[in-house]
Amino acid sequence: MKTYDVLQLLAFFGLLIGLAPLLGRYMAKVFAGEGTLLGAVFAPVERWIYRLGGVRAEAEMSWKQYLAAVLVINPQPEPVTEHMAVKDLIGKPECFVFTWKPGTAEPLGLQTHLLPELKRHSAILYYLSPTKDGPPAGFRLGSD
């Protein structure tokens, strides 16, 4: 390694170590909900982007909205595995789970959690049942 390379590394680490406390204080203020100088500068831009996207910053996402966002906006080429508790989905600790495509249902058994592997530009549909019976004949999305 040449002297220039060593000096460049020392300058990089010196800058990194010097900025860490400043960044840490800034992040602590952001996560605590306190105002910051950058927040005052970028807040109007952030509100405009939220307005453009129809996002309400004060609203929380439901599990359905979160799942839709993960399915639609998944820029990773590798699959993503999501962990979803059955209790969070239907309010019961366990149920019988089936992967579902129109006309077919593959039983996965009694489950307490779903671990779907979400691949780019794909979706997995599940049918959740309190009994071992799969979806009724003629079942389709949107049916009661």
C-alpha positions in Angstrom: 0.0 0.0 0.0 1.3 3.4 -0.9 1.5 6.4 1.5 -1.4 8.1 -0.4 -3.6 5.0 0.2 -2.9 5.0 3.9 -3.6 8.7 4.2 -6.8 8.3 2.3 -7.9 5.5 4.6 -7.0 7.5 7.7 -8.9 10.5 6.4 -11.9 8.3 5.7 -12.0 6.7 9.1 -11.3 10.1 10.8 -14.2 11.6 9.0 -16.4 8.6 9.8 -15.5 8.7 13.5 -15.9 12.5 13.6 -19.3 12.5 12.1 -20.7 9.5 14.0 -21.7 11.5 17.1 -23.4 14.2 15.0 -25.3 11.7 13.0 -26.2 9.8 16.2 -27.7 13.0 17.8 -29.6 13.8 14.6 -31.1 10.2 14.4 -32.0 10.3 18.1 -33.9 13.6 17.6 -35.7 12.2 14.5 -36.7 9.0 16.3 -37.9 11.0 19.3 -40.0 13.2 17.1 -38.1 16.4 17.9 -37.6 19.1 15.4 -34.3 19.3 13.5 -32.7 21.8 11.1 -32.8 19.3 8.2 -36.4 18.5 9.1 -37.4 22.1 8.7 -35.7 22.2 5.3 -37.0 18.9 3.9 -40.4 18.8 5.5 -42.1 20.7 2.7 -40.6 18.3 0.1 -41.6 15.3 2.1 -45.2 16.5 2.5 -45.3 17.2 -1.3 -44.1 13.7 -2.1 -46.6 12.2 0.4 -49.4 14.3 -1.2 -48.3 13.2 -4.7 -48.4 9.5 -3.6 -51.7 9.8 -1.6 -49.9 8.9 1.7 -51.2 10.0 5.1 -48.1 10.2 7.3 -50.1 10.0 10.5 -52.0 6.8 9.5 -50.7 3.4 10.3 -50.6 0.6 7.7 -52.9 -2.4 8.1 -51.4 -5.8 7.4 -53.2 -5.9 4.1 -51.6 -2.6 3.0 -48.2 -3.8 4.2 -48.5 -7.1 2.3 -49.6 -5.3 -0.9 -46.6 -2.9 -0.6 -44.2 -5.8 -0.2 -45.7 -7.6 -3.2 -45.8 -4.6 -5.5 -42.6 -2.9 -4.5 -40.0 -5.6 -4.2 -36.9 -4.4 -6.1 -34.7 -7.2 -4.8 -33.9 -9.9 -7.4 -33.7 -12.4 -4.5 -36.9 -13.7 -2.9 -38.0 -12.1 0.4 -39.4 -14.3 3.2 -42.1 -12.6 5.2 -43.1 -13.8 8.7 -46.8 -13.4 9.5 -48.6 -14.7 12.6 -52.0 -16.2 12.0 -53.2 -14.5 15.1 -52.4 -11.1 13.5 -54.2 -12.1 10.3 -57.5 -13.6 11.7 -57.4 -13.1 15.4 -57.1 -16.9 16.2 -53.8 -18.6 17.3 -53.9 -21.2 14.5 -55.8 -22.4 11.5 -55.5 -24.7 8.6 -53.7 -23.1 5.7 -54.0 -23.9 2.0 -52.1 -22.3 -0.9 -54.8 -21.4 -3.4 -55.0 -21.0 -7.1 -58.3 -20.9 -8.9 -59.6 -24.4 -9.0 -56.9 -25.9 -6.8 -55.8 -25.8 -3.1 -52.8 -27.4 -1.6 -53.0 -28.1 2.1 -50.2 -26.9 4.3 -51.7 -28.2 7.5 -52.4 -26.6 10.9 -50.2 -23.4 11.1 -49.6 -20.7 13.6 -47.4 -18.6 11.2 -47.1 -18.1 7.5 -43.7 -17.7 5.9 -44.3 -16.9 2.3 -41.3 -16.5 0.0 -42.1 -13.5 -2.1 -40.5 -13.6 -5.5 -40.2 -10.6 -7.8 -43.4 -10.0 -9.7 -45.2 -12.9 -8.2 -47.9 -13.5 -5.6 -49.0 -16.3 -3.3 -52.6 -16.6 -2.3 -53.6 -18.5 0.9 -56.9 -19.8 2.1 -57.2 -19.9 5.9 -59.8 -22.2 7.4 -60.8 -23.2 10.9 -61.3 -26.8 9.7 -59.3 -29.2 7.6 -61.7 -28.5 4.7 -60.2 -26.5 1.9 -62.0 -23.8 0.0 -65.5 -24.7 -1.2 -66.0 -25.7 -4.8 -66.3 -22.6 -7.0 -64.5 -20.4 -4.5 -63.1 -17.3 -6.1 -61.5 -14.1 -4.9 -64.1 -11.7 -3.6 -66.6 -14.4 -2.8 -68.1 -14.6 0.7 
